Amino acid sequence: MRSPAFSVFLWSLLLTFIIEGLAVLVIYRRKEYVYYSVLCNLLTNPALNLLLAVSVRVLGGSAYYPALVVLEPAVVLVEAAVYDYICGFGMRKSVTLSVILNVLSFTAGAVINVAVHPIVRTY
């Protein structure tokens, strides 16, 4: 039986594949770049989510955002290095692409998370 955390990780990865893959396809119109996007995200997304989960488990819920602030730029740089190596874009173009893709997928995930788990206000 799969744990709820595994399902969250899997959905996060799938959403990232879809959002970033479509964005790369729209930007460059090259199918192989979608494949490269998948490779980048197979490398970074599970690691990011696992490290975030460990941070929260060890340090408590308040550690989520500080850990995210540290880890997300690392993800951008790792993905940029992969894009630079595979596509030969140069680091500046690779970082720009990685930032755009990560902002898109992060925003989509945040919107879905708020829709699924609305903030409960107490008055």
matplotlib code that plots the C-alpha trace (Angstrom):
import matplotlib.pyplot as plt

x = [0.0, 1.3, 1.7, -0.1, 3.4, 4.3, 1.2, 1.9, 5.5, 4.2, 1.5, 4.1, 6.4, 3.7, 2.4, 6.0, 6.5, 3.3, 3.8, 7.5, 7.3, 4.5, 6.3, 9.5, 7.5, 5.9, 9.1, 11.4, 9.0, 11.4, 10.3, 13.7, 13.7, 10.6, 12.6, 15.5, 13.0, 11.8, 15.4, 16.1, 13.0, 13.7, 16.9, 15.7, 12.0, 12.2, 15.3, 13.7, 10.5, 12.3, 14.6, 11.6, 9.8, 12.8, 13.2, 9.6, 9.8, 13.0, 12.6, 8.8, 6.3, 7.9, 11.0, 9.1, 9.5, 13.1, 14.1, 12.3, 14.1, 17.4, 16.6, 14.7, 17.6, 19.8, 17.3, 17.3, 21.1, 21.3, 18.7, 20.4, 23.7, 21.9, 20.3, 23.6, 25.4, 22.7, 21.5, 24.5, 22.5, 25.1, 24.6, 22.7, 20.1, 19.9, 19.4, 16.7, 14.9, 15.2, 13.8, 10.9, 10.0, 10.3, 8.2, 5.5, 5.5, 5.8, 2.9, 0.7, 1.4, 0.7, -2.6, -3.6, -2.6, -4.7, -7.6, -7.4, -6.5, -8.2, -6.9, -9.3, -9.9, -11.0, -12.7]
y = [0.0, 3.4, 6.2, 9.5, 11.2, 9.0, 10.1, 13.7, 13.3, 11.5, 14.1, 16.9, 15.2, 14.6, 18.2, 19.5, 17.3, 18.6, 22.3, 22.6, 20.2, 22.2, 25.5, 24.2, 23.0, 26.4, 28.3, 26.2, 24.0, 21.1, 17.8, 16.7, 19.7, 18.3, 15.1, 17.2, 18.9, 15.5, 14.5, 17.7, 17.2, 13.5, 14.7, 17.7, 17.3, 14.2, 15.4, 18.8, 17.3, 14.7, 17.3, 19.6, 16.6, 15.8, 19.4, 19.6, 16.2, 17.1, 20.8, 21.2, 22.9, 26.3, 25.0, 24.5, 28.0, 28.6, 25.3, 26.1, 29.5, 27.6, 24.6, 26.2, 28.3, 25.2, 23.4, 26.3, 26.2, 22.4, 22.4, 25.4, 23.4, 20.4, 22.6, 24.3, 20.9, 19.2, 22.0, 24.2, 27.3, 29.1, 29.6, 32.9, 31.5, 28.2, 30.1, 32.2, 29.1, 27.3, 30.3, 30.6, 26.9, 26.7, 29.8, 28.3, 24.9, 26.3, 28.7, 26.0, 23.8, 26.6, 27.4, 23.7, 23.4, 26.4, 25.0, 21.6, 22.8, 26.2, 28.5, 28.3, 31.7, 32.1, 35.3]
z = [0.0, -1.0, 1.6, 1.1, 0.9, -2.0, -3.8, -3.2, -4.5, -7.6, -8.4, -7.9, -10.3, -12.9, -12.6, -13.1, -16.1, -17.7, -16.9, -17.7, -20.7, -22.3, -21.5, -23.1, -26.1, -26.5, -26.1, -28.4, -30.4, -30.2, -28.8, -27.6, -25.2, -23.5, -23.0, -21.5, -19.2, -18.0, -17.3, -15.4, -13.3, -12.6, -11.1, -9.1, -8.2, -6.1, -4.3, -3.6, -2.3, -0.2, 1.4, 2.1, 3.7, 5.8, 6.8, 8.0, 9.7, 11.6, 12.2, 12.2, 9.8, 10.2, 8.4, 5.1, 3.7, 4.9, 3.4, 0.2, -0.1, 0.2, -2.0, -4.9, -6.1, -5.9, -8.2, -10.6, -10.8, -11.2, -13.9, -15.6, -15.6, -17.2, -19.9, -20.6, -20.9, -23.0, -25.1, -25.2, -24.4, -22.3, -18.6, -18.8, -21.2, -19.2, -15.9, -17.5, -18.9, -15.5, -13.6, -16.0, -15.9, -12.1, -11.5, -13.8, -12.1, -8.6, -9.2, -10.7, -7.7, -5.3, -7.0, -7.0, -3.3, -2.3, -4.3, -2.7, 0.8, 1.2, 4.0, 6.9, 8.5, 12.1, 13.1]

ax = plt.figure().add_subplot(projection="3d")
ax.plot(x, y, z, "-o")
ax.set_aspect("equal")
plt.show()
